[in-house]
Amino acid sequence: MDASRLSVTREQRKVATEGWGARLLGRQDPEGTWAGGMYSPKWVSTTYTMLLLRDLGLPPQNRPARKACALLLERGLFRDGGIGFGWGRSETCVTGMVLSILSWFRYDDQRLDMVAENLLAQQMADGGWNCLRRQGATHASMNTTILALEGLLLYEQYRARNARRLRAVREAQRRGREFLLAHRLFRSHRTGEVIKRDFLRLAFPPQWHFDILRGLDHFRAARAPRDERLADAIEVLRGKRRRDGRWSLEHRYPARYWFQMEPIRRPSRWNTLRALRVLRWWDG
């Protein structure tokens, strides 16, 4: 929270050699994948393990991660610029996830621009994204939208070099965040009712799922304006703080895990860190 950039960098280097990061890297297959798959099995495949390594802060220059980046792009890229594994076409959620991974690890390949362009083209009239758009969906999804926003933000920060594309990427993010704001992060824009109870449960890792803490942390990371439509979600987050000042791990999405990081219903370092930095941003 208050450490110098030098201290943070020094600690970041340990992710590859100590603790959870080292354990995950130790599970990598010789060819560079995890669990022998690109997207499945969940949550131990290459895509989801790389998402977790991204969130743990594995340094971008890490060689095993770069090896996996090459596979994600080579095996997943479709002619339309989107990413998909095993469906015969690209998929918007996966495109957002992979763009965020490749951007975080500074994977220098001009095809990343194609991936970003695909996300821009998939944005819907209401400002969000939905992986079911091709199946007829007319309203965006909170889950797909947060994945697209995370991918575009990291692309903007670490890859976007063309001025025209940079403007388009920023405008797409603005519209995407407006979609989330119209729903106050968890409410129907028509009735005001809670869209889905899982949006109010704090999970880590969140995998492909949206929740209010993930949404708020994106607004913080993007240095977005502190819009009053976020106030409901902020108050929910404050109300979840334990008497000891920490936040619990409230939910874990069922599937296979390499190992248990934190026990359910107990204080969570990751939820506490994210909640503290969100509240610091919100409170100015």
N, C-alpha and C positions, 0 to 999 in steps of 0.2 A: 504493500500500500504506500509506504513512504520511503522505500529504499532507493538509492541512487541507480541510475541506468547501469553503471558499472557493476554494482552488486547484483542487480537482476540478471545481467548477462552471465556473470560468474555462476549464479545458481542454475541458470538455464542450461549451462553446459553439463550439469550433473544429471539431467533428465535421461541422457543416453547411457549412463553408467551406474545409476543408483535407483532403487525403488521401482515404482510402477513402470516407468519408461523403459528401464533396462529389462524388466521382465517381458514386456511386450516385444521389444526388439529381439529378445532371445527366442521368441516363438516364430520368427520369420522363416519361411521356407527357403531353401537354397536358391530357388529361382527368383525370389524377391516378393512372393505373395505371402498371405497369411491364410491358414486353414485350407490351402489349395484352391481358394476361390476369390473372384474379384468383388462380388457383391453379396454372395451367399457362401456359407451359412451366416446368419445373423446371430450375434453381434461380433463375430470373430473373423470375418472375411477381411480382405485387404482394404476395402473402402472404409469399413467401420473402425478397424484398428488404426488406420491412418488419420481418421477424424479425431480419435482419442489422443493420438500422439500430437496432433496439431493443438488440441485444447490443453494438453499438458505442457506445451511450450517447447517441444523438441526443436533444437536449432535448425534453421533452414538448410544449412550445409551438410547435414547428416547424410552419409553415403547410403546406408540401407534404405532410408526414406526416399532419397532421390531415385534409387533403383526401382522402388515401388511406384513412384510417380511416372516413370517411363512406361511401366506396364499399364497403369490406369489409362494413360492417354492412348497408347498403341492399341490396346485391346477394346477400349470403350468408345473411341471416336467414330461418329457416323458422318456421312457426307453432308448432312445438314448442320454440322458443327456441334450437335448435342452429344451427350454421353449416355450409353446404355450397355447393359451386360445381360445377354441371354434372352432378350425380348424381340429381336429382329428390328428394333428401332431405338431411337434415343428416348430418354425419359427425363422430364424437367427436374424432378427432385434430385436424381442422381447427377444431372448436369451441374446443379448448384453445389452439391457436396464436393464433387471432383474439382470444380473450378476453385473452390475455397482451399482445398488441399494443395493443388498445384501452385496456387498463388502464394500461400503461406510458405511453402518450401522453395519459393523463387525459381520454379522450374522454367528455364528460359527456352521457350519454344513458341514460335509465332502462331502455332495452331491454337494457343490459348485465346487469341483474339477471336478466332472462329467460335470458340465455346462461349465467350462473353456475348458475341453477336447473337448466338442462338437464344440465350436467355433474354436478351432485349426483344427479340422477335416473338417470344412466347408470352410476353406480358399481356395481361387481359385489360379490357376496357375499364374495369373498376380499380386498376392499379396493381393488383396482386397477380399471383401465378397459381396454376392448378395443374398437377400432373395428369388429371383426367380431362383436360380440355379437348383432346382428340376424341374422347368418347362422348363428347357432348356437354361437358360441364360449362356453365355460363357464369358461375360465381367463383371467385378465387378461393384458395385454401390457405388457412393460417400456416399449416405445416409446410406446404410448398413455398409459400411466400418467404418465410424466415430463411429457408435454405437458399433461395435465390438471392435474397438480400445479403446474407453472409458471404456468398460467393462473389457477388459484385463489389462489396466493400473491400474485401481482401485483394481482388483484382485491381480496383482503383488504387489501393495503397502501394501495391508491389509490382504491378505490371503495366497498367494503362499508360501509354506514351503518346498516342495520337490525340490531338486536342479535340477533334470532332467526336471521337469515341468517348473520350473522358467526359465531355459534356453530356453525352447521351447516357452514359453509365450513372452519372450523378442524378440526372433527371429521373431515370428509371427507379433509382433508390428512393428519391423523394416521393414519387407516386406510390411505391410499394409501402413505405412507412405511413403514408396517408391512408392506405387501405387498412393497416393495423390500427391506426388511430380512430378511424371511423367505427371500429369495433371495440374501442377502449381496451384492446388487447385480449378481451375474453367475452365480450357481450355481443349479442345479435344487434345489428344496426337497425333492425326493424322493431324488435320487441324489447330490447334491453336485457333479455334473459341470458344467463350463462350459456355459452355455446356448447361447451364440453367441460366436465368436471376435471379432466386431466390437465386442462390449461391452468388450473389453480394449484396443481401438485408439483412440487419442486423435485425434479429428477436430475441425476448426473451419473453417467453421461446421458444426454437427452436423445441421442441417436437421430432419427429423422423427425422427431416430435417437437411441436411447439409448446411452450408454457410461458407464463408471464415473466419469469425471471430471465429466460432466454431472450424474450422480446425486449425487455427493459435493458438487458446488457448490450443488445445490439444498438439501441438508441444511444446508450452511453458511448460505445465504441465509435459510433459514427459522429459523435459530438453534435447530435441533432438538437434542435430547440427543445426546451423543457415544456412541452405542450400540456395544457391542463387536462386533456383527455387521457393522459397517463396517470392521473391522480388516483383513480380507482384502483389500478393495479399496484401503485406504490403503497396505498393504505393496506391492501391485502398482504403485501410483502412485509410491511412493518408489523402487522398483526401476527405473523408467523414467527417472529423473533422469540426465542426462548428466554427464560429468566436469566440464564447464564450469558446472554448476549449473542448466542449463536443461532444458526438455522439448521434444521434437521434434513436428512435425506428422506423425503416423503414417499418416493415412488421409484420403482425399478421396472423397466420394460422387460417383459418375459422373453427370453431366448437364451442362447448359450453365451457365457462370458468366459474369458480366459481365467479370471480370478475375481474375487470380491474385493472391491476397492474400499467401500465403506458400508457398514451395516445399516439396514433400513430402520427408520424411526430413531436413529441416533444422530448426534451432531455431525454435520458434514463440513469438512474443510472447503470443499468446492462450492457448495451452496452459500456458505458463510462469506467466502471471499467475493463471490459474485454479488451477493446482496449488499455487502459493505461498500463495494465500489459503485454500485448503482445508487445507493442512498447518498453517497458523497457527491456524486454527479448531480443528483436531483436537488440536494440541499445547497448546492453551490459552494 
